[in-house]
Amino acid sequence: QVQLVESGGGLVQPGGSLRLSCAASRNIFSFNNMGWYRQAPGKERELVALLHSNSGSTNYADSVKGRFTISRDNAKNTVYLQMNNLKSEDTAVYYCYALFFNGLDSWGKGTLVTVSS
């Protein structure tokens, strides 16, 4: 198993920026991929960004392309989500996600991002 601990959420004004962090309790190369999902009130959880561990390739939801960037620090076993030009519709609980090579997955407890003036 693995523990994923998110941090960096908070209240930000529209147009502002936040950086979320996800610290894993084991080497991130143990995972097939890692990423971020979010769930807004009354909506289903949706994929925001995905980072493939071996290739380093990334995938983004259309709604965040050009504004959000996923990255990693291998030495710190940490994955980041840099969020720029935030909009009110980005308000959600953001969850860190990791997929093992055997198909099992693990989730963090989430961090709340609120975009409001």
Secondary structure, DSSP 8 states (H G I E B T S, - for coil): ---EEEE--EEE-TT--EEEEEEESS-GGGEEEEEEEEE-TTS--EEEEEEETTT--EEE-TTTTTTEEEEEEGGGTEEEEEE-S--GGG-EEEEEEEEETTS-EEE---EEEEE--
